[in-house]
């Protein structure tokens, strides 16, 4: 027992030593118009401000299934079209996410009509939506990479995902490859609560979440400050994801809200799980993870704090980073 404990101590110390190296990192942002609207913001105004003021070189957008196909066979891509046009005009390259799960609460965006179908028919409709989306945008020069689903392989319940069909994910990825063999596919996984094994096997580029302060049931705060940055790098390298093929798909840059969303105005402003100082610490930490690219999570909230609350500190940290 003592030998095992001693070995773990040595490994832990070596991971901290391996965390001393910093890596050149390209920072981008994730953006959700649904989340912006939930904060009482104008989604287009918010995205314009992000592109014009911060000038990220890369952004991560999504095509929520229930938003673009609210009725079976009736597609509406108007908002996605506008976001891609804005990003392209600004010179920002896009990672475009498709699937049952895409970034932001409630995590799964399966249309009500599709969730009511038998499993085999739901899968057919899912693949039809994926194919329609890929064919619509595969010639769009703003799109750099596809992302297939979002954290599709986590082994714990999270979000409103009772209708999520994990068995369809491999078919989705194969379909994307068939329709557009020119672009690589990003698959993402939980940074703290997974091994990356399955996500690494399925995609070309691995994206990891990185949350250093979270909340669990009862509102208790859990901090991951004890985890060395090399913890993420070690797992990624173990499954063959080198620096160029390893991203931080979500770096915590806003508070952790219970239930995925803040329930009160007070919840927006609490700094127990996030502050401007923590923002800078997370950026510095991300430089040591060994990932070539990092997508910040929370740009909509920075804009909310700046324009609705009059607190521009978070926006200013982002400006320092990007400019």
Secondary structure, 3 states (H helix, E strand, C coil): CHHHHHHHHHHHHHHHHCCCCCCCCEEEEECCHHHHHHCCCCHHHHHHHHHHHHCCCEEEEECCHHHHCCECCECCCHHHHHHHHHHHHHCCEEEEEECCECCCCCCECCCHHHHCCCHHHHHHHHHHHHHHHHHHHCCCCCEEEEEECCCCCCCCCCCCCCCCCHHHHHHHHHHHHHHCCCCCEEEEECCCCCCCHHHHHHCCEEEEEECCEEECHHHCEEECCCCCCHHHHHHHHHCCCCHHHEEEEEEECCCCCHHHCCCCHHHHHCCCCCCHHHHHHHHHHHCCCCCCEEEEECHHHHHHHHHHHCCCHHHHHHHHHHC
